[in-house]
Each structure stands twice: as C-alpha cells, then as structure tokens.
C-alpha cells in the first residue's frame, strides 16, 4: 500500500479522552463518529471548547439534509460533552430548521476517528484549470 492510500485512512481517537479530543481536533477537521444510538456519521468540527468552568465539549455539524415533505433544509449539530474524566462523552443532537430546533440524546460517544486534511496546493488547481481551458 502506498503512502497516498495511508493518507486517507481515518485515525482512531480515544472517545473517553475528552481533554485529548478537544486538544487534537480543530474547527474544520472532519471526523467519523458513532454513538450508542447513532450509526456511523461523518461530521465537521465546528468548535472545540477546552475544559474551563464546564466540561470539555466538541461541537460537530453534519451536512445539511433536505426533507421531502416541505423541501425544508435541516442542519444537525452534535454537542459532545464529558461529565468527568475517563467517562464517555454524551452526545446531544440538535436539528435546526427554518422554523424550529429539536434536541435529542444520542447516548454515549463510542468511536471517533479523525480524517486527515485532504488539500490540493493552489498551483495545482490553477494548472489543471488552465489545461482544461486549452483543450
């Protein structure tokens, strides 16, 4: 297996290390999570809140979905919070629509894996666009 293939493999993180998670992840990072009530979901880290007066917290967002009933766009936000050290993080899901926000508990965070950032240098994008325009 080449090093390029290793670059896209998500790196498992410890779901019971809330302090470590908020230190290892940054806004814009992509993660895959599972909870006791939710199958695998790909999310983007929106915010990390290190331990202060409250427990460490991760705020994750899922891609927006459109409901078929009213073609209403829904955005899910997941708040992952640990109550004490070495305990699994509790995950609350907030669904935001144009008219309402609903919340539900999705149980405990059972797995979390970090996807490496996949970026293309700006020069490569410009060169590709130039070649396509000349063809």
Contact map, one row per residue, 1 for C-alpha under 8 A:
111011000000000000000000000000000000000000000000000000000000000000000000000000000000000000000000000000000000000000000000000000000000000
111111000000000000000000000000000000000000000000000000000000000000000000000000000000000000000000000000000000000000000000000000000000000
111111100000000000000000000000000000000000000000000000000000000000000000000000000000000000000000000000000000000000000000000000000000000
011111110000000000000000000000000000000000000000000000000000000000000000000000000000000000000000000000000000000000000000000000000000000
111111111000000000000000000000000000000000000000000000000000000000000000000000000000000000000000000000000000000000000000000000000000000
111111111000000000000000000000000000000000000000000000000000000000000000000000000000000000000000000000000000000000000000000000000000000
001111111000000000000000000000000000000000000000000000000000000000000000000000000000000000000000000000000000000000010000000000000000000
000111111100000000000000000000000000000000000000000000000000000000000000000000000000000000000000000000000000000000110100000000000000000
000011111110000000000000000000000000000000000000000000000000000000000000000000000000000000000000000000000000000000110000000000000000000
000000011111000000000000000000100000000000000000000000000000000000000000000000000000000000000000000000000000000011110000000000000000000
000000001111100000000000000000000000000000000000000000000000000000000000000000000000000000000000000000000000000011110000000000000000000
000000000111110000000000000000000000000000000000000000000000000000000000000000000000000000000000000000000000001111000000000000000000000
000000000011111000001000000000000000000000000000000000000000000000000000000000000000000000000000000000000000001111000000000000000000000
000000000001111110011000000000000000000000000000000000000000000000000000000000000000000000000000000000000000001100000000000000000000000
000000000000111111001000000000000000000000000000000000000000000000000000000000000000000110000000000000000000111100000000000000000000000
000000000000011111000000000000000000000000000000000000000000000000000000000000000000111110000000000000000000000000000000000000000000000
000000000000011111111000000000000000000000000000000000000000000000000000000000000000111100000000000000000000000000000000000000000000000
000000000000001111111100000000000000000000000000000000011000000000000000000000001100110110000000000000000000000000000000000000000000000
000000000000000011111110000000000000000000000000011000010000000000000000000000000000000000000000000000000000000000000000000000000000000
000000000000010011111111000000000000000000000000000000000000000000000000000000000000000000000000000000000000000000000000000000000000000
000000000000111011111111100000000000000000000000000000000100000000000000000000000000000000000000000000000000000000000000000000000000000
000000000000000001111111110000000000000000000001110000011100000000000000000000000000000000000000000000000000000000000000000000000000000
000000000000000000111111110000000000000000000001010000000000000000000000000000000000000000000000000000000000000000000000000000000000000
000000000000000000011111110000000000000000000000000000000000000000000000000000000000000000000000000000000000000000000000000000000000000
000000000000000000001111111010000000000000001001000000000000000000000000000000000000000000000000000000000000000001000000000000000000000
000000000000000000000111111110000000000000001111000000000000000000000000000000000000000000000000000000000000000000000000000000000000000
000000000000000000000000111110000000000000011111000000000000000000000000000000000000000000000000000000000000000000000000000000000000000
000000000000000000000000011111000000000000011100000000000000000000000000000000000000000000000000000000000000000000000000000000000000000
000000000000000000000000111111100000000000011000000000000000000000000000000000000000000000000000000000000000000001111000000000000000000
000000000000000000000000000111110000000001111000000000000000000000000000000000000000000000000000000000000000000001111000000000000000000
000000000100000000000000000011111000000001111000000000000000000000000000000000000000000000000000000000000000000111100000000000000000000
000000000000000000000000000001111100000111100000000000000000000000000000000000000000000000000000000000000000001111100000000000000000000
000000000000000000000000000000111110001111100000000000000000000000000000000000000000000000000000000000000000111110000000000000000000000
000000000000000000000000000000011111111110000000000000000000000000000000000000000000000000000000000000000000111100000000000000000000000
000000000000000000000000000000001111111100000000000000000000000000000000000000000000000000100000000000000111111000000000000000000000000
000000000000000000000000000000000111110000000000000000000000000000000000000000000000000000000000000000000111110000000000000000000000000
000000000000000000000000000000000111111000000000000000000000000000000000000000000000000000000000000000000111000000000000000000000000000
000000000000000000000000000000000111111110000000000000000000000000000000000000000000000000000000000000000100000000000000000000000000000
000000000000000000000000000000001110111110000000000000000000000000000000000000000000000000000000000000000000000000000000000000000000000
000000000000000000000000000000011110011111000000000000000000000000000000000000000000000000000000000000000000000000000000000000000000000
000000000000000000000000000000011100011111100000000000000000010000000000000000000000000000000000000000000000000000000000000000000000000
000000000000000000000000000001111000000111110000000000000000010000000000000000000000000000000000000000000000000000000000000000000000000
000000000000000000000000000001111000000011111000000000000001111000000000000000000000000000000000000000000000000000000000000000000000000
000000000000000000000000001111100000000001111100000000000001110000000000000000000000000000000000000000000000000000000000000000000000000
000000000000000000000000111111100000000000111111000000000111100000000000000000000000000000000000000000000000000000000000000000000000000
000000000000000000000000011100000000000000011111000000000111100000000000000000000000000000000000000000000000000000000000000000000000000
000000000000000000000000011000000000000000001111100000000111000000000000000000000000000000000000000000000000000000000000000000000000000
000000000000000000000110111000000000000000001111110000011110000000000000000000000000000000000000000000000000000000000000000000000000000
000000000000000000000100000000000000000000000011111000011100000000000000000000000000000000000000000000000000000000000000000000000000000
000000000000000000100110000000000000000000000001111100111000000000000000000000000000000000000000000000000000000000000000000000000000000
000000000000000000100000000000000000000000000000111111111000000000000000000000000000000000000000000000000000000000000000000000000000000
000000000000000000000000000000000000000000000000011111110000000000000000000000000000000000000000000000000000000000000000000000000000000
000000000000000000000000000000000000000000000000001111100000000000000000000000000000000000000000000000000000000000000000000000000000000
000000000000000000000000000000000000000000000000001111110000000000000000000000000000000000000000000000000000000000000000000000000000000
000000000000000000000000000000000000000000000000011111111000000000000000000000001111000000000000000000000000000000000000000000000000000
000000000000000001100100000000000000000000000001111101111100000000000000000000001100000000000000000000000000000000000000000000000000000
000000000000000001000100000000000000000000000001111000111110000000000000000000111100000000000000000000000000000000000000000000000000000
000000000000000000001100000000000000000000001111100000011111000000000000000001111000000000000000000000000000000000000000000000000000000
000000000000000000000000000000000000000000001111000000001111100000000000000011110000000000000000000000000000000000000000000000000000000
000000000000000000000000000000000000000000111110000000000111110000000000000011110000000000000000000000000000000000000000000000000000000
000000000000000000000000000000000000000000111100000000000011111000000000001111000000000000000000000000000000000000000000000000000000000
000000000000000000000000000000000000000011110000000000000001111100000000001111000000000000000000000000000000000000000000000000000000000
000000000000000000000000000000000000000000100000000000000000111110000000001100000000000000000000000000000000000000000000000000000000000
000000000000000000000000000000000000000000000000000000000000011111000000111100000000000000000000000000000000000000000000000000000000000
000000000000000000000000000000000000000000000000000000000000001111100000111000000000000000000000000000000000000000000000000000000000000
000000000000000000000000000000000000000000000000000000000000000111110011110000000000000000000000000000000000000000000000000000000000000
000000000000000000000000000000000000000000000000000000000000000011111111110000000000000000000000000000000000000000000000000000000000000
000000000000000000000000000000000000000000000000000000000000000001111111000000000000000000000000000000000000000000000000000000000000000
000000000000000000000000000000000000000000000000000000000000000000111111000000000000000000000000000000000000000000000000000000000000000
000000000000000000000000000000000000000000000000000000000000000000111111000000000000000000000000000000000000000000000000000000000000000
000000000000000000000000000000000000000000000000000000000000000001111111100000000000000000000000000000000000000000000000000000000000000
000000000000000000000000000000000000000000000000000000000000000001111111110000000000000000000000110000000000000000000000000000000000000
000000000000000000000000000000000000000000000000000000000000000111100011111000000000000000000000110000000000000000000000000000000000000
000000000000000000000000000000000000000000000000000000000000000111100001111100000000000000000011110000000000000000000000000000000000000
000000000000000000000000000000000000000000000000000000000000111110000000111110000000000000000011100000000000000000000000000000000000000
000000000000000000000000000000000000000000000000000000000000111100000000011111000000000000001111000000000000000000000000000000000000000
000000000000000000000000000000000000000000000000000000000011110000000000001111100000000000001111000000000000000000000000000000000000000
000000000000000000000000000000000000000000000000000000000111110000000000000111110000000000111100000000000000000000000000000000000000000
000000000000000000000000000000000000000000000000000000001111000000000000000011111000000001111100000000000000000000000000000000000000000
000000000000000000000000000000000000000000000000000000001111000000000000000001111100000011110000000000000000100000000000000000000000000
000000000000000001000000000000000000000000000000000000111100000000000000000000111110000011100000000000000000000000000000000000000000000
000000000000000001000000000000000000000000000000000000111000000000000000000000011111101111000000000000000000000000000000000000000000000
000000000000000000000000000000000000000000000000000000100000000000000000000000001111101011000000000000000000000000000000000000000000000
000000000000000000000000000000000000000000000000000000100000000000000000000000000111111000000000000000000000000000000000000000000000000
000000000000000111000000000000000000000000000000000000000000000000000000000000000111111000000000000000000000000000000000000000000000000
000000000000000111000000000000000000000000000000000000000000000000000000000000000001111100000000000000000000000000000000000000000000000
000000000000000110000000000000000000000000000000000000000000000000000000000000000111111110000000000000000000000000000000000000000000000
000000000000001111000000000000000000000000000000000000000000000000000000000000000100011111000000000000000001110000000000000000000000000
000000000000001101000000000000000000000000000000000000000000000000000000000000011110001111100000000000000001100000000000000000000000000
000000000000000000000000000000000000000000000000000000000000000000000000000000111110000111110000000000001111100000000000000000000000000
000000000000000000000000000000000010000000000000000000000000000000000000000001111000000011111000000000001111100000000000000000000000000
000000000000000000000000000000000000000000000000000000000000000000000000000001110000000001111100000000111110000000000000000000000000000
000000000000000000000000000000000000000000000000000000000000000000000000000111100000000000111110000000111100000000000000000000000000000
000000000000000000000000000000000000000000000000000000000000000000000000000111100000000000011111000011110000000000000000000000000000000
000000000000000000000000000000000000000000000000000000000000000000000000011110000000000000001111100011100000000000000000000000000000000
000000000000000000000000000000000000000000000000000000000000000000000000011110000000000000000111111111000000000000000000000000000000000
000000000000000000000000000000000000000000000000000000000000000000000001111000000000000000000011111110000000000000000000000000000000000
000000000000000000000000000000000000000000000000000000000000000000000001110000000000000000000001111100000000000000000000000000000000000
000000000000000000000000000000000000000000000000000000000000000000000000000000000000000000000001111110000000000000000000000000000000000
000000000000000000000000000000000000000000000000000000000000000000000000000000000000000000000001111111000000000000000000000000000000000
000000000000000000000000000000000000000000000000000000000000000000000000000000000000000000000111101111100000000000000000000000000000000
000000000000000000000000000000000000000000000000000000000000000000000000000000000000000000000111000111110000000000000000000000000000000
000000000000000000000000000000000000000000000000000000000000000000000000000000000000000000011110000011111000000000000000000000000000000
000000000000000000000000000000000000000000000000000000000000000000000000000000000000000000011100000001111100000000000000000000000000000
000000000000000000000000000000000000000000000000000000000000000000000000000000000000000001111000000000111110000000000000000000000000000
000000000000000000000000000000000011110000000000000000000000000000000000000000000000000001111000000000011111000000000000000000000000000
000000000000000000000000000000000011100000000000000000000000000000000000000000000000000001110000000000001111100000000000000000000000000
000000000000000000000000000000000011100000000000000000000000000000000000000000000000000111100000000000000111110000000000000000000000000
000000000000001000000000000000001111000000000000000000000000000000000000000000010000000111100000000000000011111100000000000000000000000
000000000000001000000000000000001111000000000000000000000000000000000000000000000000000100000000000000000001111100000000000000000000000
000000000001111000000000000000011110000000000000000000000000000000000000000000000000000000000000000000000000111110000000000000000000000
000000000001111000000000000000111100000000000000000000000000000000000000000000000000000000000000000000000000111111000000000000000000000
000000000111100000000000000000111000000000000000000000000000000000000000000000000000000000000000000000000000001111100000000000000000000
000000000111100000000000100011110000000000000000000000000000000000000000000000000000000000000000000000000000000111110000000000000000000
000000011110000000000000000011110000000000000000000000000000000000000000000000000000000000000000000000000000000011111000000000000000000
000000111110000000000000000011000000000000000000000000000000000000000000000000000000000000000000000000000000000001111100000000000000000
000000000000000000000000000011000000000000000000000000000000000000000000000000000000000000000000000000000000000000111110000000000000000
000000010000000000000000000000000000000000000000000000000000000000000000000000000000000000000000000000000000000000011111000000000000000
000000000000000000000000000000000000000000000000000000000000000000000000000000000000000000000000000000000000000000001111100000000000000
000000000000000000000000000000000000000000000000000000000000000000000000000000000000000000000000000000000000000000000111110110000000000
000000000000000000000000000000000000000000000000000000000000000000000000000000000000000000000000000000000000000000000011111110000000000
000000000000000000000000000000000000000000000000000000000000000000000000000000000000000000000000000000000000000000000001111111000000000
000000000000000000000000000000000000000000000000000000000000000000000000000000000000000000000000000000000000000000000000111111100000000
000000000000000000000000000000000000000000000000000000000000000000000000000000000000000000000000000000000000000000000001111111110000000
000000000000000000000000000000000000000000000000000000000000000000000000000000000000000000000000000000000000000000000001111111111000000
000000000000000000000000000000000000000000000000000000000000000000000000000000000000000000000000000000000000000000000000011111111100000
000000000000000000000000000000000000000000000000000000000000000000000000000000000000000000000000000000000000000000000000001111111110000
000000000000000000000000000000000000000000000000000000000000000000000000000000000000000000000000000000000000000000000000000111111111000
000000000000000000000000000000000000000000000000000000000000000000000000000000000000000000000000000000000000000000000000000011111111100
000000000000000000000000000000000000000000000000000000000000000000000000000000000000000000000000000000000000000000000000000001111111110
000000000000000000000000000000000000000000000000000000000000000000000000000000000000000000000000000000000000000000000000000000111111111
000000000000000000000000000000000000000000000000000000000000000000000000000000000000000000000000000000000000000000000000000000011111111
000000000000000000000000000000000000000000000000000000000000000000000000000000000000000000000000000000000000000000000000000000001111111
000000000000000000000000000000000000000000000000000000000000000000000000000000000000000000000000000000000000000000000000000000000111111
000000000000000000000000000000000000000000000000000000000000000000000000000000000000000000000000000000000000000000000000000000000011111
